[in-house]
């Protein structure tokens, strides 16, 4: 592991320090990640949509392996579109996909200057909202439940029974909280990482610098450590 960490470290430093902002460092999931994108993973950096969406792609890819729950992830533009246009505006987003065939649906959400995560667990019939600043997202949970009802009706002619569902904004005692103004994106990625493995969320803000460097390596190698 030490050798890996050392190799990882020199590679990560090079990604930050050598070359031009427009250099392409990774390409997958119909996304191109440049050095400029990767540099948002530097300490104090704000993660951008490309980094968030690429990482969600890695989680979905991993979920296809034996022993992992089946994961579907919407991209970071989905919720804004849904909340402004309703179901009809995002109907095409799931063309050829039955999201109800999955165990977990991840919805990364960008609220102007803050990243949060909504998680649908189709096995448990729960919708949970994860915010590393402890803000509640009850209205966001309701918006997604309404979306699921309409999607279910339209795609498979099945009525969801809303009262069977539990909606919950995670409290500050339930999930780790950030202690600065720039780590929200990393928190969202790590919430999604742990949840998509059915693991309890046990990291702390102190893990953030390590997670940032690890994510650089994972995105460049297109595999999760």
N, C-alpha and C positions, 0 to 999 in steps of 0.2 A: 504493500500500500504506500509506503514511504517513497519508493521509487516512482510510483505512479503520480503521487502528489508533486514530487520534484519536477517530473516531466511535464505535468499539467501546468505547473507554475511558470516554467520558462515559456511555454507555449502561449499561455494567457498574457504574460507580460509583453510578448512579441505582438500579439493581436492588438493590444492597446497602443503600443509605441512605434511599431514599424509600418511604413507604407502610407497609402493615400486613403482618405475617408471613403472614397467610392469603390475601393477594392472589394471584390466579392469573396466572402469568407465561408459561406455555406449556402446551399441551394437544395430545397426540398419542400414538399407540401405546397407546391405552386408559389413558394416564397423565395425571395433572394435576400440574404442577410449581408449587409456591407460592414466594413470596419466601423463606420459611423454608428450603425445600429449596435454593434458589439460594444462600442465605447459607452453606451448607456448603462452597461453592467459594471462600469468602474464605480468605486466608492462615491457616494453622493449623486450618482446618476439616476435619472428617471427613466424607467424602462418604457420603450415605445411599443406601438402596436405590433410591429414586426417581430420583436423579441417575444412578446407575450404569445402571439399566434404560433410562432415556430415552436415554442416550448409546449404549448397545448398539443401541437401536432406530434411531438415526441411522446407525450403521455398516451395519446390515442394509439400510436404505433406500438408502444410497449404493451398496451392492454390486449393486443391480439395474441400475446403469448399465453401459453398454458398457465392456468392458476391465477390469472388476473381477472378482475371484473371487467366486463365489456364497457368501454368508455366512449362517449360521443362528446365532442367539444364544439360549441359554437364559436365563431370568431368574435373579436372584440367590438365589431361594429353592429353585431346582431341586436343587442338590447336597445341601443339608441334608436335603431330603425323600428324595432317592434314598438317601443313606447311612443314613437311619433306617428306611426302608420297603422298600428294594430296588426292582427294576423295576416290580413290580405297583403300587406307590404313585404312580408317575409316568407310568404307561401312557397316561393320558388327556392328558398334556401335549403329546403330538405328534399328537393327533387331527387327521386331515386333512392331515398334513405327512409327507413322506418326507425325513427328515434326510439320508439317503444320496444325495439328489439335489444336495447342496451340496458345495462344495469345502472349506470351513472351518466348523467348529463352535466357537463361543466359549462357555466356561462360566465366568462370573465367580463367585468363591467367597468367602463371608464366613466367616472363622474367628474367631468371637467378637469380637476387636478388630482384625482385620487382613483386608485384601482381597488376594486372589491371583487368578490366571487360569489356566485350563486350556484348551489349544487342541488340537482334533482336526483334523489335515489329512488329509482322505479321499483326496486325490490321492497323497500320499506314504505313507499308512498310518502316520502318527506321532501320538503323544499327548505333548504337551509341557506342562510345568508351569512357570509364570512367577511367581516370588516376589521382590519387590523388597527383601526382608530375607534372601534367600539360603537360606531353609529348603527342605528337600526335600519333595516331595509324591508319592513313589513309590506309596504306598497309594491316593492320590487318582487317579493315572493308572490303577491296576489296577481301581479301582471303576468308572471310566468305560469302560474296555475291556469289562468284564463287562456293563455297561449296553448298550454297542453290540452285543455278541454277542446279548443277549436281544432287543433292539429289532429287530435284523436278522432273527432267527429268527421273531419274532412278526409283524412288518410285511410282510416280503417273502419269508419261507420260505427265506432264504439263510443258510447257516452261515458265519460269519466264521472265518477261519483265524488264531487268536490269535498263532501264532509268526511270522506275516508282519508283525506290528505292532512298531514301535519305541516304547518308553516312555522318557521322559527328563525328569528335573528339571533345568532350566537352572541352570548354575553361576554364581557371582558374577562370573566372568571373561567370561561369555557375554552377560549382560544388565546394563543399568544398575541400580544399587542406590540406594535412598533413604538420605538422611543425616539423617533426622529421624523423629519418631514419628507424622506425620499425612499424609504424601503417598501412602500405599499405594494409595488409590482412584484418584488421578490417574495413577499408574504403570500400574495395570491398564487404565484407559481408553486410555492412549497405547500400551501394548503391543498392545492390540486394534486400535487405529487403524492402526498400522504393519503389523501382521500381515495385516489385512484388505485391505491394498493390495499385499501381497507385497513390502514394503519392508524393508530391514535396519533393525534397531532402533538408531538412532544418537543418541537424545537423551541429555541428562544431567540430574542433579538441578537444575542451574541453570535449566533450562527451565520448571520447575514453576510459578513465579508467572505466567509468560506463559500456560502451558497452562490454568491455572485461569480466567484472565480470558477466554481464547478460548472455553473450554467454556461459560461463561455466555452469551456472544453466540450460540454455535451452538445451544444449547438454546432460547434465546428466539426465534431465527429459524428453528429447526428445519431447519438446513442446516449442513453441515460446510464450513469454510473450506479 
